[in-house]
Amino acid sequence: EVQPVESGGGSVQAGTSLRLSCTVPGLTSNRCGAAWFRQVGGKEREWLSSLSADDTITYARSVEGRFTISKDKVTDTVFLQMNNLTPEDTAIYSCKTTFIGWPPPPLCDSWGQGTQVTVSS
């Protein structure tokens, strides 16, 4: 079973930027979209942004204006550009594939393992 693979996390200073990647072979050909989430400890997972197969983009208010989602159809990779990071952005960031319609094919309803982002002041 193909799963999203995230990368690009790390430890950075406040005020800097990171770009996360989520690669899903078959994302474009299967008309999957993707969404980014983050989770801190045992707290509820927070939705951040979505990019659907028809290129519709949405953001959570908490990150709109600082985070940008984009997609490379050639490499089937979805990016999350995160600017002006603060310690409150420290979390595990995960990518999930999405689908317009029901039922979604398995590839379009799958979670990645996540990547840690740590922002220090």
C-alpha positions as CSV (number, residue, x, y, z in Angstrom):
1,E,0.0,0.0,0.0
2,V,1.4,3.4,-1.0
3,Q,1.5,6.0,1.7
4,P,2.5,9.6,1.7
5,V,6.1,10.3,2.7
6,E,6.8,13.6,4.4
7,S,10.1,15.3,4.6
8,G,11.6,18.7,5.4
9,G,11.1,18.9,9.1
10,G,13.8,19.9,11.5
11,S,14.8,22.3,14.3
12,V,14.9,26.0,13.4
13,Q,14.9,29.4,15.1
14,A,11.8,31.5,15.4
15,G,11.3,33.8,12.5
16,T,12.8,31.4,9.9
17,S,11.1,29.3,7.3
18,L,10.8,25.6,6.4
19,R,9.3,23.8,3.4
20,L,7.7,20.5,4.0
21,S,7.3,17.9,1.2
22,C,4.7,15.1,0.9
23,T,5.4,12.7,-2.0
24,V,2.7,10.3,-3.1
25,P,3.4,8.2,-6.2
26,G,0.2,8.2,-8.2
27,L,-1.2,11.3,-6.6
28,T,-2.0,13.1,-9.8
29,S,-3.0,10.2,-12.0
30,N,-5.5,9.0,-9.4
31,R,-6.9,12.5,-8.9
32,C,-6.0,12.7,-5.2
33,G,-5.7,15.9,-3.3
34,A,-3.7,16.4,-0.2
35,A,-4.0,18.1,3.2
36,W,-1.6,19.1,5.9
37,F,-2.2,18.6,9.6
38,R,-0.2,19.0,12.7
39,Q,-0.4,17.6,16.2
40,V,1.2,18.6,19.5
41,G,1.6,15.9,22.1
42,G,-1.8,14.4,23.0
43,K,-3.8,17.3,21.7
44,E,-6.3,17.0,18.8
45,R,-4.9,17.0,15.3
46,E,-5.2,20.4,13.7
47,W,-6.0,20.8,10.0
48,L,-3.8,23.4,8.3
49,S,-4.4,23.5,4.6
50,S,-5.8,21.5,1.7
51,L,-5.1,21.4,-2.0
52,S,-7.7,19.4,-4.0
53,A,-7.3,17.6,-7.3
54,D,-9.0,20.5,-9.0
55,D,-6.5,22.8,-7.4
56,T,-8.8,24.4,-4.9
57,I,-6.8,25.7,-2.0
58,T,-8.0,26.4,1.6
59,Y,-6.2,27.4,4.8
60,A,-6.9,27.4,8.4
61,R,-7.1,30.9,9.8
62,S,-4.3,30.1,12.2
63,V,-1.8,29.8,9.3
64,E,-3.3,31.8,6.5
65,G,-0.8,34.4,5.2
66,R,2.2,32.5,6.7
67,F,1.8,29.0,5.1
68,T,1.5,28.3,1.4
69,I,0.5,24.9,-0.1
70,S,1.5,24.0,-3.6
71,K,1.9,20.9,-5.8
72,D,4.4,19.6,-8.3
73,K,2.4,17.3,-10.6
74,V,5.5,15.9,-12.2
75,T,6.9,14.5,-9.0
76,D,3.5,14.0,-7.3
77,T,4.7,16.1,-4.4
78,V,2.7,18.5,-2.3
79,F,4.6,21.2,-0.4
80,L,3.9,23.3,2.6
81,Q,6.0,26.5,2.8
82,M,6.0,27.8,6.3
83,N,7.3,31.3,7.0
84,N,7.9,33.3,10.1
85,L,7.8,30.3,12.3
86,T,7.1,30.6,16.0
87,P,7.6,28.2,18.9
88,E,3.8,27.6,18.7
89,D,4.3,26.0,15.4
90,T,6.3,23.2,17.0
91,A,4.5,19.9,16.2
92,I,4.5,16.8,14.2
93,Y,3.3,17.7,10.7
94,S,1.5,15.0,8.6
95,C,0.1,14.8,5.1
96,K,-3.1,13.1,4.2
97,T,-4.4,12.3,0.7
98,T,-7.9,13.4,-0.1
99,F,-10.5,12.7,-2.8
100,I,-13.5,14.5,-4.2
101,G,-16.2,12.0,-4.2
102,W,-17.1,8.7,-2.4
103,P,-15.7,6.2,-1.9
104,P,-12.1,7.3,-2.1
105,P,-9.6,4.9,-3.6
106,P,-7.2,3.8,-0.9
107,L,-4.4,5.9,-2.3
108,C,-6.5,9.0,-1.8
109,D,-7.4,8.3,1.8
110,S,-4.0,7.7,3.4
111,W,-1.8,9.2,6.1
112,G,1.9,9.7,6.1
113,Q,4.1,9.0,9.2
114,G,4.7,12.7,9.9
115,T,7.7,14.9,10.2
116,Q,8.8,16.8,13.4
117,V,9.1,20.5,13.3
118,T,10.7,22.2,16.3
119,V,10.9,26.0,16.5
120,S,13.0,27.5,19.3
121,S,12.9,31.1,20.5
